[in-house]
Amino acid sequence: MEVIIKSNYDEICQEAARIILEEWQKKRNLVLGLATGATPLGVYEKIIELHQKGEIDFREVATFSLDEYLGLEEDHPQSFAFYMEENLFKHINIRKDNIFRLEGRPTDIEAHCREYEEKIKKRGGIDVQILGIGRNGHIGFNEPGSSLSSRTRVKTLVEETVKDNARFFKSEEEVPRFCLTMGIGTVMEAKMIILLASGKNKNDAIFKSVEGPVTASIPASVLQHHPRVKILVDEEAGSLLSRRGYYKWVFKNKDRVKDYLK
């Protein structure tokens, strides 16, 4: 687990975009796992800027959305399908047949989730999975108590998550109580994971996920077992980490390793 502490939100988004660009330069048909919510917005803005500058091309890139509210139509303003279209897809040259998403109104939920897993496998797996983190440590909509080996499925949102997401709806009553989400086991199969967190309200979740025990009570803590995960936080989100100085030292000096081989 590599913990990267930056001064502010803009810097963590810039770093995430830089990593994605670097991975795309290695593999032009990159497979991206995309999260929604407020935190990834800055990353998508940086990616759009890179595309507009001609530094990244999305014609061969495929994407898989992390989750979706159950019961919402694709064109609903608060659906994650709508979110991704408005905040990324319509600004880049990605092919429509390379965009994969969980449906808000599938005719058969279990079959739809199985098919989604198969589509990921057929693409060779996800190369880079972007994640945010909830105040209770959830990733995707895998709430505390979710199996650490879970697959794509329907989940019931906890009251805390409903309250957190109410700001995107006219009222709390309009927030869906059910969703479809990639499982923790599905997420852990991504070749690289980038988790972003910003703000003081995420510092406890980050502390428990990075330096606490691995437990289903803090779903993001399972990332400690992933071989290639990058935790990007600003100073506020990382304020409770006991080894902040070490994480900063490692990031500052990581490129010097080649000097020792000269």
C-alpha positions as CSV (number, residue, x, y, z in Angstrom):
1,M,0.0,0.0,0.0
2,E,1.5,3.4,-1.1
3,V,0.1,6.3,0.8
4,I,0.5,9.7,-1.0
5,I,-0.2,12.8,1.0
6,K,-0.7,16.0,-0.9
7,S,-1.4,19.5,0.3
8,N,-4.9,19.8,-1.1
9,Y,-7.7,18.3,-3.2
10,D,-6.5,19.7,-6.5
11,E,-3.1,18.0,-6.0
12,I,-4.5,14.6,-5.3
13,C,-6.6,14.8,-8.4
14,Q,-3.6,15.9,-10.4
15,E,-1.6,12.9,-9.1
16,A,-4.4,10.5,-9.9
17,A,-4.7,11.8,-13.5
18,R,-0.9,11.5,-13.9
19,I,-1.0,7.9,-12.8
20,I,-3.8,7.1,-15.2
21,L,-2.0,8.8,-18.0
22,E,1.1,6.8,-17.2
23,E,-0.8,3.5,-17.2
24,W,-2.5,4.4,-20.6
25,Q,0.9,5.1,-22.1
26,K,1.8,1.5,-21.3
27,K,-1.5,0.1,-22.5
28,R,-3.7,2.0,-25.0
29,N,-6.7,-0.3,-24.5
30,L,-6.7,0.4,-20.8
31,V,-9.7,-0.9,-18.8
32,L,-10.8,1.7,-16.2
33,G,-13.1,1.1,-13.2
34,L,-14.9,4.4,-12.5
35,A,-16.4,5.6,-9.2
36,T,-18.9,8.4,-8.8
37,G,-19.6,10.9,-6.0
38,A,-18.0,14.2,-5.2
39,T,-14.4,13.1,-4.7
40,P,-13.6,11.7,-8.2
41,L,-15.0,14.8,-10.0
42,G,-11.6,16.6,-9.9
43,V,-9.9,13.5,-11.4
44,Y,-12.3,13.5,-14.3
45,E,-11.7,17.2,-14.9
46,K,-8.0,16.6,-15.1
47,I,-8.4,13.6,-17.4
48,I,-10.6,15.8,-19.7
49,E,-7.9,18.4,-19.8
50,L,-5.3,15.8,-20.8
51,H,-7.6,14.7,-23.6
52,Q,-8.2,18.2,-24.8
53,K,-4.5,18.8,-24.9
54,G,-4.1,15.6,-27.0
55,E,-2.1,13.8,-24.4
56,I,-4.5,10.9,-24.0
57,D,-6.9,9.2,-26.4
58,F,-9.9,7.1,-25.3
59,R,-10.8,5.3,-28.6
60,E,-9.5,2.0,-27.3
61,V,-10.2,2.5,-23.6
62,A,-13.0,0.6,-21.9
63,T,-14.7,1.6,-18.7
64,F,-16.8,-0.2,-16.0
65,S,-18.9,1.8,-13.5
66,L,-18.5,0.8,-9.9
67,D,-22.1,1.0,-8.9
68,E,-25.6,2.3,-9.6
69,Y,-28.8,3.1,-7.6
70,L,-31.4,0.5,-8.0
71,G,-34.7,1.8,-9.4
72,L,-33.3,4.9,-11.3
73,E,-33.5,5.2,-15.1
74,E,-30.4,5.8,-17.0
75,D,-31.4,9.4,-17.7
76,H,-32.3,10.3,-14.1
77,P,-30.2,13.3,-13.0
78,Q,-29.0,11.4,-10.0
79,S,-28.2,8.1,-11.7
80,F,-24.6,7.2,-11.9
81,A,-25.0,6.6,-15.6
82,F,-26.1,10.2,-16.0
83,Y,-23.2,11.4,-13.7
84,M,-20.6,9.6,-15.8
85,E,-22.0,10.9,-19.1
86,E,-22.1,14.5,-17.9
87,N,-18.8,14.6,-16.0
88,L,-16.6,12.5,-18.3
89,F,-18.0,10.6,-21.3
90,K,-19.4,13.4,-23.3
91,H,-16.1,15.3,-23.1
92,I,-13.9,12.6,-24.4
93,N,-13.8,10.3,-27.5
94,I,-14.6,7.0,-25.9
95,R,-16.7,4.6,-27.9
96,K,-20.2,3.9,-26.6
97,D,-19.7,0.1,-27.0
98,N,-16.7,0.4,-24.6
99,I,-18.8,1.9,-21.8
100,F,-20.1,-0.7,-19.4
101,R,-22.4,0.1,-16.5
102,L,-24.7,-1.5,-14.0
103,E,-28.3,-0.9,-14.8
104,G,-30.7,0.8,-12.4
105,R,-33.7,-1.3,-13.6
106,P,-32.5,-4.7,-14.7
107,T,-35.1,-7.3,-15.5
108,D,-33.2,-10.0,-13.5
109,I,-30.9,-8.6,-10.9
110,E,-28.9,-11.8,-10.2
111,A,-28.4,-12.5,-13.9
112,H,-27.4,-8.9,-14.6
113,C,-24.7,-9.0,-11.9
114,R,-23.3,-12.3,-13.2
115,E,-23.2,-11.0,-16.7
116,Y,-21.4,-7.8,-15.5
117,E,-18.7,-10.0,-13.9
118,E,-18.3,-11.9,-17.1
119,K,-17.9,-8.7,-19.1
120,I,-15.1,-7.6,-16.9
121,K,-13.4,-11.0,-17.3
122,K,-13.8,-10.9,-21.1
123,R,-12.0,-7.5,-21.1
124,G,-9.1,-9.1,-19.2
125,G,-10.0,-7.5,-15.9
126,I,-9.8,-3.9,-14.7
127,D,-6.4,-2.3,-15.0
128,V,-7.0,0.7,-12.8
129,Q,-9.9,1.0,-10.4
130,I,-10.8,4.5,-9.0
131,L,-12.4,4.5,-5.6
132,G,-13.7,7.0,-3.1
133,I,-14.3,6.1,0.5
134,G,-17.3,6.7,2.8
135,R,-17.1,8.1,6.3
136,N,-17.8,4.6,7.5
137,G,-15.1,3.1,5.4
138,H,-17.2,1.7,2.6
139,I,-15.9,1.4,-0.9
140,G,-18.4,1.3,-3.8
141,F,-21.6,0.6,-1.9
142,N,-20.0,-2.2,0.1
143,E,-21.2,-1.1,3.5
144,P,-19.6,-2.2,6.8
145,G,-20.2,-5.9,7.3
146,S,-19.9,-6.7,3.6
147,S,-18.0,-9.9,2.8
148,L,-14.4,-9.2,1.9
149,S,-14.8,-11.7,-1.0
150,S,-18.2,-10.5,-2.2
151,R,-19.0,-10.2,-5.9
152,T,-21.2,-7.8,-7.8
153,R,-24.7,-7.8,-6.2
154,V,-27.6,-5.8,-4.7
155,K,-26.9,-4.0,-1.4
156,T,-29.0,-2.1,1.1
157,L,-27.6,1.3,2.0
158,V,-27.1,2.1,5.6
159,E,-28.8,5.2,7.1
160,E,-25.5,7.1,7.3
161,T,-24.9,6.7,3.5
162,V,-28.4,7.7,2.7
163,K,-28.0,10.9,4.8
164,D,-24.6,11.6,3.1
165,N,-26.1,11.2,-0.4
166,A,-29.2,13.3,0.4
167,R,-27.4,16.5,-0.7
168,F,-27.7,15.2,-4.3
169,F,-31.5,14.8,-4.1
170,K,-34.3,17.2,-3.3
171,S,-34.9,15.4,0.0
172,E,-33.6,12.4,2.0
173,E,-36.8,10.5,1.1
174,E,-35.9,10.5,-2.6
175,V,-32.6,8.8,-2.0
176,P,-32.8,5.1,-3.1
177,R,-32.3,2.6,-0.3
178,F,-30.9,-0.2,-2.6
179,C,-28.1,-0.3,-5.2
180,L,-26.0,-2.6,-7.3
181,T,-22.3,-2.5,-6.7
182,M,-19.2,-4.3,-7.6
183,G,-18.2,-6.6,-4.7
184,I,-15.1,-6.2,-2.6
185,G,-13.7,-9.4,-4.2
186,T,-14.4,-7.9,-7.6
187,V,-12.6,-4.6,-6.7
188,M,-9.6,-6.5,-5.3
189,E,-9.1,-8.2,-8.6
190,A,-8.2,-4.9,-10.3
191,K,-4.5,-4.7,-11.2
192,M,-4.1,-1.3,-9.6
193,I,-6.4,0.6,-7.3
194,I,-6.4,4.4,-6.7
195,L,-8.4,5.5,-3.6
196,L,-8.9,9.2,-3.1
197,A,-10.0,11.0,0.1
198,S,-10.3,14.7,0.8
199,G,-11.3,16.6,3.9
200,K,-11.3,16.2,7.6
201,N,-14.6,14.2,7.6
202,K,-12.7,11.3,5.9
203,N,-9.6,11.3,8.3
204,D,-11.0,8.6,10.6
205,A,-12.0,6.3,7.7
206,I,-8.5,6.7,6.2
207,F,-6.7,6.1,9.5
208,K,-8.7,2.9,10.2
209,S,-8.3,1.7,6.6
210,V,-4.6,2.3,6.4
211,E,-3.3,1.7,9.9
212,G,-6.0,-0.3,11.5
213,P,-6.8,-4.0,11.4
214,V,-8.3,-5.6,8.3
215,T,-11.9,-6.1,9.1
216,A,-15.3,-6.2,7.3
217,S,-16.4,-3.4,9.7
218,I,-14.1,-1.1,7.7
219,P,-14.4,-2.5,4.1
220,A,-11.6,-0.3,2.7
221,S,-9.1,-1.9,5.2
222,V,-9.0,-4.9,2.9
223,L,-6.9,-2.8,0.5
224,Q,-4.0,-3.5,2.8
225,H,-3.9,-6.9,1.1
226,H,-3.8,-5.5,-2.5
227,P,-0.3,-5.7,-4.1
228,R,-0.7,-2.4,-6.0
229,V,-2.9,0.2,-4.3
230,K,-2.3,3.9,-4.0
231,I,-4.1,5.9,-1.3
232,L,-4.2,9.6,-2.3
233,V,-5.2,12.0,0.5
234,D,-4.9,15.6,1.2
235,E,-3.5,16.9,4.5
236,E,-6.9,17.0,6.3
237,A,-7.9,13.4,5.2
238,G,-4.5,12.1,6.3
239,S,-4.3,14.1,9.5
240,L,-4.8,11.1,11.9
241,L,-2.2,8.8,10.2
242,S,0.6,8.1,12.7
243,R,3.2,7.6,10.0
244,R,2.6,10.7,7.9
245,G,6.2,11.7,7.9
246,Y,7.3,8.2,6.7
247,Y,4.7,8.2,3.9
248,K,5.9,11.6,2.7
249,W,9.5,10.5,2.9
250,V,8.8,7.4,0.8
251,F,7.0,9.4,-1.9
252,K,9.7,12.0,-2.1
253,N,12.5,9.5,-2.4
254,K,10.9,6.6,-4.4
255,D,12.4,7.6,-7.7
256,R,15.9,7.6,-6.3
257,V,16.1,3.8,-6.1
258,K,17.6,3.6,-9.6
259,D,20.5,5.8,-8.4
260,Y,21.7,2.9,-6.2
261,L,22.1,0.7,-9.3
262,K,24.4,3.1,-11.1
